[in-house]
Amino acid sequence: MDENTTEHKEVRRIGGPKNPKDIQEARIMRLYRRQLEGLPALQLVLDHAAKEQVGRATAFRDWKAVQALNREDFDRERDEMASRIFSMRSRLFNSAVKRGQMQTAANVLDSLARMVGCDQPEESSTLPEIHVKIEKPE
């Protein structure tokens, strides 16, 4: 090489070239779909790092992006989710009673009462109390 030539030297990143946004988004969407498999978060992230052949730091950045998507989804569909959760709980209650699983049915009833709001002590203290006394006729 001649000292007088003006060749541009290519600057390389440590760890390879940076991924374009569309590759990153596709990787994040794959992790978003996999979160419904029921695995703990750490195991999901480590499996994601192994499957996508990325480092742990990149996998954890992808997981943070998935959490942001979950928050956004929940904020957008909060009203619709409440009705779906209520119907799922009522179906669970009916099937638990049908199978004789009374402890499960009691837990579901407690959660339904909390969701409806009739199990809150501050609201029940404002309601009037009714006392019934039955006396024997003379």
C-alpha positions in Angstrom: 0.0 0.0 0.0 1.1 3.4 -0.8 1.2 6.1 1.9 -0.3 8.6 -0.5 -3.5 6.6 -1.2 -6.6 7.7 0.5 -8.3 4.4 1.3 -11.0 4.4 3.9 -10.3 1.9 6.6 -13.4 0.0 7.6 -14.2 0.4 11.3 -15.5 -2.8 12.8 -17.5 -3.2 16.0 -16.3 -5.4 18.7 -18.5 -8.5 18.7 -19.6 -8.2 15.1 -21.9 -5.9 13.2 -25.0 -4.4 14.7 -28.2 -6.1 13.9 -30.7 -4.1 11.9 -34.0 -3.2 13.6 -36.1 -5.6 11.7 -33.9 -8.6 12.8 -34.1 -7.4 16.4 -37.9 -7.0 16.2 -38.4 -10.4 14.7 -36.2 -11.9 17.5 -38.3 -10.0 20.2 -41.5 -11.3 18.6 -40.3 -14.9 18.8 -39.6 -14.4 22.5 -43.0 -12.7 22.9 -44.7 -15.8 21.5 -42.6 -18.2 23.6 -43.5 -16.6 26.9 -46.9 -18.4 26.9 -45.1 -21.8 27.3 -45.2 -21.4 31.1 -41.4 -21.3 31.7 -39.9 -19.0 34.3 -38.4 -15.7 33.0 -34.8 -16.6 33.5 -35.2 -19.9 31.7 -37.0 -18.2 28.8 -34.2 -15.7 28.5 -31.4 -18.3 28.6 -33.2 -20.5 26.1 -33.8 -17.5 23.9 -30.0 -16.7 24.0 -29.2 -20.3 23.0 -31.8 -20.6 20.2 -31.1 -17.1 18.7 -27.3 -17.4 19.2 -27.1 -14.1 21.0 -25.4 -13.2 24.3 -27.1 -13.0 27.6 -27.1 -9.3 27.7 -28.9 -9.1 24.3 -31.4 -11.7 25.5 -32.1 -9.7 28.6 -32.6 -6.5 26.5 -35.0 -8.5 24.3 -36.8 -9.6 27.5 -37.2 -6.0 28.6 -38.7 -5.2 25.2 -41.1 -8.1 25.6 -42.1 -6.7 29.1 -42.8 -3.3 27.5 -45.0 -5.0 24.9 -46.9 -6.8 27.7 -47.5 -3.5 29.6 -48.7 -1.9 26.4 -51.0 -4.8 25.6 -52.4 -4.7 29.1 -53.0 -1.0 29.1 -54.7 -1.2 25.7 -57.0 -4.2 26.5 -57.6 -3.7 30.3 -61.4 -3.2 30.0 -61.8 -6.2 27.7 -59.5 -8.4 29.9 -61.6 -7.8 33.0 -64.7 -9.3 31.4 -62.7 -12.2 30.0 -61.1 -12.9 33.4 -64.6 -12.8 35.1 -66.0 -15.3 32.7 -63.0 -17.6 33.0 -63.3 -17.5 36.8 -67.0 -18.3 36.7 -66.4 -21.3 34.4 -63.7 -22.4 36.7 -66.0 -22.1 39.7 -68.7 -24.2 37.9 -66.3 -26.9 36.9 -64.7 -27.0 40.4 -68.1 -27.5 42.0 -69.1 -30.1 39.5 -65.9 -32.1 40.3 -66.3 -31.6 44.0 -63.2 -29.5 44.4 -64.6 -27.2 47.1 -61.3 -25.6 48.1 -60.7 -24.4 44.6 -64.3 -23.2 44.3 -64.0 -21.2 47.6 -60.8 -19.6 46.3 -62.5 -18.7 43.0 -65.4 -17.2 44.9 -63.1 -15.1 47.0 -61.4 -13.8 43.9 -64.7 -13.1 42.2 -65.9 -11.2 45.3 -62.7 -9.1 45.2 -63.1 -8.4 41.5 -66.7 -7.3 41.9 -65.9 -5.3 45.0 -68.3 -6.8 47.5 -65.5 -8.2 49.7 -64.0 -4.8 50.6 -64.5 -3.8 54.3 -64.6 -0.1 53.7 -67.6 -0.4 51.4 -69.5 -2.9 53.6 -69.2 -0.6 56.6 -71.2 2.1 54.8 -74.0 -0.3 54.1 -76.9 -0.4 56.6 -77.0 -3.4 58.9 -80.2 -5.4 59.2 -80.9 -7.2 62.5 -83.7 -9.7 62.5 -85.1 -10.9 65.8 -87.7 -13.7 65.9 -89.8 -13.9 69.0 -92.2 -16.6 70.0 -95.9 -15.6 69.7 -97.7 -15.2 73.0 
